[in-house]
Amino acid sequence: MNKLITELNESIKWKLEDIKKYSKMIDLVNAKDVKGIRKFIFDQETCEKEMFYELLQWGSPELFEKVYPNAESQEGKYVTEIVFKQYENDIKELGLMDGDGYPEDYSDFDKDDEISKDLERRYQAEKDDTSCGAHCGCEI
């Protein structure tokens, strides 16, 4: 029985991680944070990267065009290639070295912006919460 409970808690943990990712993407799209969306998609695993890219492309073509302005000219390439090419362009613009990743604060919003403050408070609270959310007493 303990094994079952452990497995169910693990499943809940993964589902909550997915919910956090979707919620963050929703917030970035609502805020129209082009740089934040680029960083978020770039930081995902391949499967999620492709999913969020395609959802953005399908659900908000105008915003997609701002996030990936050269995507149309790269038609036929894998999503990961297009995302990485945009990353390379952004890194050159910032004067950083490849492999450093996007800066932690890469966003269209000033850290003093109210939207940024609200999002930061929300994600910090989620990071600090170690429970799985099922009120079972476990910690993830």
KESEMI-575741 format. One record per atom (N, C-alpha, C): residue in one letter; x, y, z; residue number from 1. Coordinates in Angstrom, 1 decimal. Layout:
% residues N
> a_X_Y_Z_NUM
...
END
This chain:
% residues 140
> m_0.8_-1.2_0.0_1
> m_0.0_0.0_0.0_1
> m_0.9_1.3_0.0_1
> n_2.0_1.2_0.7_2
> n_2.9_2.4_0.7_2
> n_3.4_2.7_-0.6_2
> k_3.7_1.6_-1.4_3
> k_4.2_1.8_-2.7_3
> k_3.2_2.5_-3.6_3
> l_1.9_2.1_-3.5_4
> l_0.9_2.7_-4.3_4
> l_0.8_4.2_-3.9_4
> i_0.8_4.5_-2.6_5
> i_0.7_5.9_-2.2_5
> i_1.9_6.7_-2.7_5
> t_3.0_6.1_-2.6_6
> t_4.2_6.8_-3.2_6
> t_4.1_7.1_-4.7_6
> e_3.7_6.1_-5.4_7
> e_3.5_6.3_-6.9_7
> e_2.4_7.3_-7.2_7
> l_1.3_7.3_-6.4_8
> l_0.3_8.3_-6.7_8
> l_0.8_9.7_-6.3_8
> n_1.6_9.9_-5.3_9
> n_2.2_11.2_-4.9_9
> n_3.1_11.6_-6.0_9
> e_3.9_10.7_-6.5_10
> e_4.8_11.1_-7.6_10
> e_4.1_11.6_-8.8_10
> s_3.0_10.9_-9.1_11
> s_2.1_11.3_-10.3_11
> s_1.6_12.7_-10.0_11
> i_1.1_12.9_-8.8_12
> i_0.6_14.3_-8.5_12
> i_1.7_15.3_-8.7_12
> k_2.9_15.0_-8.2_13
> k_4.0_15.9_-8.3_13
> k_4.2_16.3_-9.8_13
> w_4.3_15.3_-10.7_14
> w_4.5_15.6_-12.1_14
> w_3.4_16.4_-12.7_14
> k_2.1_16.1_-12.3_15
> k_1.0_16.9_-12.8_15
> k_1.1_18.3_-12.3_15
> l_1.5_18.5_-11.1_16
> l_1.6_19.9_-10.6_16
> l_2.7_20.7_-11.3_16
> e_3.8_20.0_-11.6_17
> e_4.8_20.6_-12.4_17
> e_4.3_21.1_-13.7_17
> d_3.5_20.2_-14.4_18
> d_2.9_20.6_-15.7_18
> d_2.0_21.8_-15.5_18
> i_1.2_21.8_-14.4_19
> i_0.3_22.9_-14.2_19
> i_1.1_24.2_-14.0_19
> k_2.2_24.2_-13.3_20
> k_3.0_25.3_-13.1_20
> k_3.6_25.8_-14.5_20
> k_4.0_24.9_-15.3_21
> k_4.5_25.3_-16.6_21
> k_3.4_26.0_-17.5_21
> y_2.2_25.4_-17.5_22
> y_1.1_26.0_-18.3_22
> y_0.8_27.3_-17.7_22
> s_0.7_27.4_-16.4_23
> s_0.4_28.7_-15.8_23
> s_1.4_29.8_-16.1_23
> k_2.6_29.4_-16.1_24
> k_3.7_30.4_-16.4_24
> k_3.5_30.9_-17.8_24
> m_3.3_29.9_-18.8_25
> m_3.1_30.3_-20.2_25
> m_1.9_31.2_-20.3_25
> i_0.8_30.9_-19.7_26
> i_-0.4_31.7_-19.7_26
> i_0.0_33.1_-19.3_26
> d_0.7_33.3_-18.2_27
> d_1.0_34.6_-17.6_27
> d_1.9_35.3_-18.6_27
> l_2.9_34.7_-19.2_28
> l_3.8_35.3_-20.2_28
> l_3.0_35.8_-21.4_28
> v_2.1_34.9_-21.9_29
> v_1.3_35.3_-23.1_29
> v_0.4_36.5_-22.7_29
> n_-0.3_36.4_-21.6_30
> n_-1.1_37.5_-21.2_30
> n_-0.4_38.8_-21.1_30
> a_0.9_38.7_-20.6_31
> a_1.7_39.9_-20.4_31
> a_2.4_40.4_-21.7_31
> k_2.3_39.5_-22.7_32
> k_2.9_39.7_-24.0_32
> k_4.4_40.0_-23.9_32
> d_5.0_39.2_-23.0_33
> d_6.4_39.3_-22.7_33
> d_7.2_38.4_-23.7_33
> v_7.5_39.0_-24.8_34
> v_8.2_38.3_-25.9_34
> v_9.5_37.7_-25.4_34
> k_10.3_38.4_-24.8_35
> k_11.6_37.9_-24.3_35
> k_11.4_36.8_-23.3_35
> g_10.4_37.0_-22.4_36
> g_10.1_36.0_-21.4_36
> g_9.6_34.7_-22.0_36
> i_8.8_34.8_-23.0_37
> i_8.3_33.6_-23.7_37
> i_9.5_32.8_-24.4_37
> r_10.4_33.6_-25.1_38
> r_11.5_33.0_-25.7_38
> r_12.3_32.2_-24.7_38
> k_12.6_32.8_-23.5_39
> k_13.4_32.2_-22.5_39
> k_12.7_30.9_-22.0_39
> f_11.4_31.1_-21.7_40
> f_10.6_30.0_-21.1_40
> f_10.6_28.8_-22.1_40
> i_10.3_29.0_-23.4_41
> i_10.3_27.9_-24.3_41
> i_11.7_27.3_-24.5_41
> f_12.7_28.1_-24.6_42
> f_14.1_27.7_-24.7_42
> f_14.5_26.7_-23.6_42
> d_14.1_27.1_-22.3_43
> d_14.5_26.3_-21.1_43
> d_13.7_25.0_-21.0_43
> q_12.8_24.7_-21.8_44
> q_12.0_23.4_-21.7_44
> q_12.7_22.3_-22.3_44
> e_12.3_21.1_-21.9_45
> e_12.8_19.8_-22.6_45
> e_12.2_19.8_-24.0_45
> t_12.7_19.0_-24.9_46
> t_12.4_19.0_-26.3_46
> t_10.8_18.9_-26.5_46
> c_10.2_17.9_-25.8_47
> c_8.8_17.7_-26.0_47
> c_8.0_18.9_-25.6_47
> e_8.3_19.5_-24.5_48
> e_7.5_20.7_-24.0_48
> e_7.9_21.9_-24.9_48
> k_9.1_22.0_-25.3_49
> k_9.5_23.1_-26.2_49
> k_8.7_23.1_-27.5_49
> e_8.5_21.9_-28.1_50
> e_7.7_21.8_-29.3_50
> e_6.3_22.1_-29.0_50
> m_5.8_21.6_-27.9_51
> m_4.4_21.8_-27.6_51
> m_4.0_23.3_-27.4_51
> f_4.8_24.0_-26.5_52
> f_4.6_25.4_-26.3_52
> f_4.8_26.2_-27.5_52
> y_5.8_25.9_-28.3_53
> y_6.0_26.6_-29.6_53
> y_4.8_26.5_-30.5_53
> e_4.3_25.3_-30.7_54
> e_3.2_25.0_-31.6_54
> e_1.9_25.6_-31.0_54
> l_1.7_25.6_-29.7_55
> l_0.5_26.2_-29.1_55
> l_0.5_27.7_-29.4_55
> l_1.7_28.3_-29.2_56
> l_1.8_29.8_-29.4_56
> l_1.6_30.1_-30.9_56
> q_2.2_29.3_-31.8_57
> q_2.0_29.5_-33.2_57
> q_0.5_29.4_-33.7_57
> w_-0.2_28.4_-33.1_58
> w_-1.5_28.2_-33.5_58
> w_-2.5_29.2_-32.8_58
> g_-2.2_29.4_-31.5_59
> g_-3.2_30.2_-30.7_59
> g_-3.0_31.7_-30.8_59
> s_-1.8_32.2_-31.1_60
> s_-1.6_33.6_-31.2_60
> s_-0.6_33.9_-32.2_60
> p_-1.0_33.8_-33.5_61
> p_0.0_34.0_-34.6_61
> p_0.7_35.4_-34.5_61
> e_0.0_36.4_-34.1_62
> e_0.6_37.7_-34.0_62
> e_1.7_37.8_-33.0_62
> l_1.5_37.2_-31.8_63
> l_2.5_37.2_-30.8_63
> l_3.6_36.2_-31.2_63
> f_3.3_35.1_-31.8_64
> f_4.3_34.1_-32.3_64
> f_5.3_34.8_-33.2_64
> e_4.8_35.7_-34.1_65
> e_5.6_36.4_-35.1_65
> e_6.6_37.3_-34.4_65
> k_6.2_37.9_-33.3_66
> k_7.1_38.7_-32.5_66
> k_8.1_37.9_-31.7_66
> v_7.7_36.7_-31.2_67
> v_8.6_35.9_-30.5_67
> v_9.6_35.2_-31.4_67
> y_9.2_34.7_-32.6_68
> y_10.1_34.1_-33.5_68
> y_9.9_34.7_-34.9_68
> p_10.5_35.9_-35.1_69
> p_10.3_36.7_-36.3_69
> p_10.8_36.0_-37.6_69
> n_11.8_35.1_-37.4_70
> n_12.4_34.4_-38.5_70
> n_11.9_33.0_-38.8_70
> a_10.9_32.6_-38.0_71
> a_10.5_31.2_-38.1_71
> a_9.9_30.9_-39.5_71
> e_9.3_31.8_-40.2_72
> e_8.7_31.5_-41.5_72
> e_9.8_31.2_-42.5_72
> s_10.9_31.9_-42.4_73
> s_12.0_31.6_-43.3_73
> s_12.8_30.3_-43.0_73
> q_12.4_29.7_-41.9_74
> q_13.1_28.5_-41.5_74
> q_12.1_27.3_-41.6_74
> e_11.0_27.5_-42.3_75
> e_10.0_26.4_-42.5_75
> e_10.7_25.1_-42.9_75
> g_10.2_24.0_-42.3_76
> g_10.8_22.7_-42.6_76
> g_11.8_22.3_-41.6_76
> k_12.3_23.2_-40.8_77
> k_13.3_22.9_-39.8_77
> k_12.6_22.4_-38.5_77
> y_13.3_21.7_-37.7_78
> y_12.8_21.3_-36.4_78
> y_12.6_22.5_-35.5_78
> v_11.6_22.4_-34.6_79
> v_11.3_23.4_-33.7_79
> v_12.5_23.8_-32.8_79
> t_13.2_22.7_-32.4_80
> t_14.4_23.0_-31.6_80
> t_15.5_23.8_-32.3_80
> e_15.6_23.6_-33.6_81
> e_16.5_24.4_-34.4_81
> e_16.1_25.8_-34.5_81
> i_14.8_26.1_-34.7_82
> i_14.3_27.4_-34.8_82
> i_14.5_28.2_-33.4_82
> v_14.1_27.5_-32.4_83
> v_14.3_28.1_-31.0_83
> v_15.7_28.4_-30.7_83
> f_16.6_27.5_-31.1_84
> f_18.0_27.7_-30.8_84
> f_18.6_28.8_-31.6_84
> k_18.2_28.9_-32.9_85
> k_18.7_30.0_-33.8_85
> k_18.2_31.3_-33.2_85
> q_17.0_31.4_-32.7_86
> q_16.6_32.7_-32.0_86
> q_17.4_33.0_-30.8_86
> y_17.7_31.9_-30.1_87
> y_18.6_32.1_-28.9_87
> y_20.0_32.6_-29.3_87
> e_20.5_32.1_-30.4_88
> e_21.8_32.6_-30.8_88
> e_21.8_34.0_-31.2_88
> n_20.7_34.4_-31.9_89
> n_20.5_35.8_-32.3_89
> n_20.4_36.7_-31.1_89
> d_19.7_36.3_-30.1_90
> d_19.5_37.1_-28.9_90
> d_20.8_37.2_-28.1_90
> i_21.5_36.1_-28.0_91
> i_22.8_36.1_-27.2_91
> i_23.8_37.0_-27.9_91
> k_23.8_37.0_-29.2_92
> k_24.7_37.9_-29.9_92
> k_24.4_39.4_-29.6_92
> e_23.1_39.7_-29.7_93
> e_22.6_41.0_-29.4_93
> e_22.9_41.5_-28.0_93
> l_22.9_40.5_-27.1_94
> l_23.2_40.8_-25.7_94
> l_24.7_40.9_-25.4_94
> g_25.5_40.4_-26.4_95
> g_27.0_40.3_-26.2_95
> g_27.4_39.2_-25.2_95
> l_26.7_38.1_-25.2_96
> l_27.0_37.0_-24.3_96
> l_27.6_35.9_-25.1_96
> m_28.2_34.9_-24.4_97
> m_28.8_33.7_-25.0_97
> m_27.7_32.7_-25.2_97
> d_27.8_31.9_-26.3_98
> d_26.9_30.7_-26.5_98
> d_27.1_29.8_-25.3_98
> g_26.1_29.1_-24.9_99
> g_26.2_28.1_-23.8_99
> g_25.9_28.7_-22.4_99
> d_25.9_30.1_-22.3_100
> d_25.5_30.7_-21.1_100
> d_24.0_30.6_-20.7_100
> g_23.2_30.4_-21.8_101
> g_21.8_30.4_-21.6_101
> g_21.3_31.9_-21.5_101
> y_20.0_32.0_-21.5_102
> y_19.5_33.4_-21.3_102
> y_19.7_33.9_-19.9_102
> p_19.9_35.2_-19.8_103
> p_20.1_35.7_-18.4_103
> p_18.8_35.4_-17.6_103
> e_18.9_35.3_-16.3_104
> e_17.8_34.9_-15.5_104
> e_16.7_36.0_-15.6_104
> d_17.1_37.2_-15.7_105
> d_16.1_38.3_-15.8_105
> d_15.7_38.7_-17.2_105
> y_15.9_37.8_-18.2_106
> y_15.6_38.2_-19.6_106
> y_14.1_38.3_-19.7_106
> s_13.6_39.5_-19.9_107
> s_12.2_39.8_-20.0_107
> s_12.0_41.2_-20.7_107
> d_10.8_41.4_-21.2_108
> d_10.5_42.7_-21.7_108
> d_10.1_43.7_-20.6_108
> f_10.0_43.3_-19.4_109
> f_9.5_44.1_-18.3_109
> f_10.7_44.4_-17.4_109
> d_10.6_45.7_-16.9_110
> d_11.6_46.1_-15.9_110
> d_11.2_45.4_-14.6_110
> k_12.2_45.1_-13.8_111
> k_11.9_44.4_-12.6_111
> k_11.0_45.2_-11.6_111
> d_10.9_46.5_-11.9_112
> d_10.1_47.4_-11.0_112
> d_8.6_47.4_-11.6_112
> d_8.4_46.8_-12.7_113
> d_7.1_46.8_-13.3_113
> d_6.2_46.0_-12.4_113
> e_4.9_46.4_-12.2_114
> e_4.0_45.7_-11.3_114
> e_3.7_44.2_-11.8_114
> i_3.6_44.1_-13.1_115
> i_3.4_42.7_-13.7_115
> i_4.5_41.8_-13.3_115
> s_5.7_42.3_-13.4_116
> s_6.9_41.5_-13.1_116
> s_7.0_41.2_-11.6_116
> k_6.7_42.2_-10.8_117
> k_6.7_41.9_-9.3_117
> k_5.6_40.9_-9.0_117
> d_4.4_41.0_-9.5_118
> d_3.4_40.0_-9.2_118
> d_3.8_38.6_-9.7_118
> l_4.3_38.5_-10.9_119
> l_4.7_37.2_-11.4_119
> l_5.9_36.6_-10.5_119
> e_6.8_37.4_-10.2_120
> e_7.9_37.0_-9.3_120
> e_7.4_36.5_-8.0_120
> r_6.5_37.2_-7.4_121
> r_6.0_36.8_-6.1_121
> r_5.3_35.4_-6.2_121
> r_4.5_35.3_-7.3_122
> r_3.8_34.1_-7.5_122
> r_4.7_32.9_-7.7_122
> y_5.7_33.0_-8.5_123
> y_6.6_31.9_-8.8_123
> y_7.5_31.6_-7.6_123
> q_7.9_32.6_-6.8_124
> q_8.7_32.4_-5.6_124
> q_7.8_31.6_-4.6_124
> a_6.6_31.9_-4.5_125
> a_5.7_31.2_-3.6_125
> a_5.6_29.7_-4.0_125
> e_5.5_29.5_-5.4_126
> e_5.4_28.1_-5.9_126
> e_6.6_27.4_-5.6_126
> k_7.8_28.0_-5.7_127
> k_9.1_27.4_-5.5_127
> k_9.2_27.0_-4.0_127
> d_8.7_27.9_-3.1_128
> d_8.8_27.7_-1.7_128
> d_7.9_26.6_-1.2_128
> d_6.8_26.3_-1.9_129
> d_5.8_25.3_-1.5_129
> d_6.4_23.9_-1.8_129
> t_6.6_23.2_-0.8_130
> t_7.2_21.8_-1.0_130
> t_6.1_20.7_-0.9_130
> s_4.9_21.1_-0.7_131
> s_3.9_20.0_-0.6_131
> s_3.4_19.7_-2.0_131
> c_2.8_18.5_-2.2_132
> c_2.3_18.1_-3.5_132
> c_0.9_18.8_-3.8_132
> g_0.3_19.4_-2.8_133
> g_-1.0_20.0_-3.0_133
> g_-2.2_19.1_-2.6_133
> a_-1.9_17.9_-2.3_134
> a_-3.0_16.9_-2.0_134
> a_-3.4_16.8_-0.5_134
> h_-2.7_17.7_0.3_135
> h_-2.9_17.7_1.7_135
> h_-2.7_16.3_2.4_135
> c_-1.7_15.6_1.9_136
> c_-1.4_14.3_2.4_136
> c_-0.3_14.3_3.4_136
> g_0.4_15.5_3.5_137
> g_1.5_15.6_4.4_137
> g_2.9_15.3_3.7_137
> c_2.9_14.9_2.5_138
> c_4.2_14.6_1.9_138
> c_4.9_15.8_1.4_138
> e_6.1_15.7_1.1_139
> e_6.9_16.8_0.5_139
> e_7.5_16.3_-0.7_139
> i_7.5_17.2_-1.7_140
> i_8.1_16.9_-3.0_140
> i_9.5_17.5_-3.2_140
END
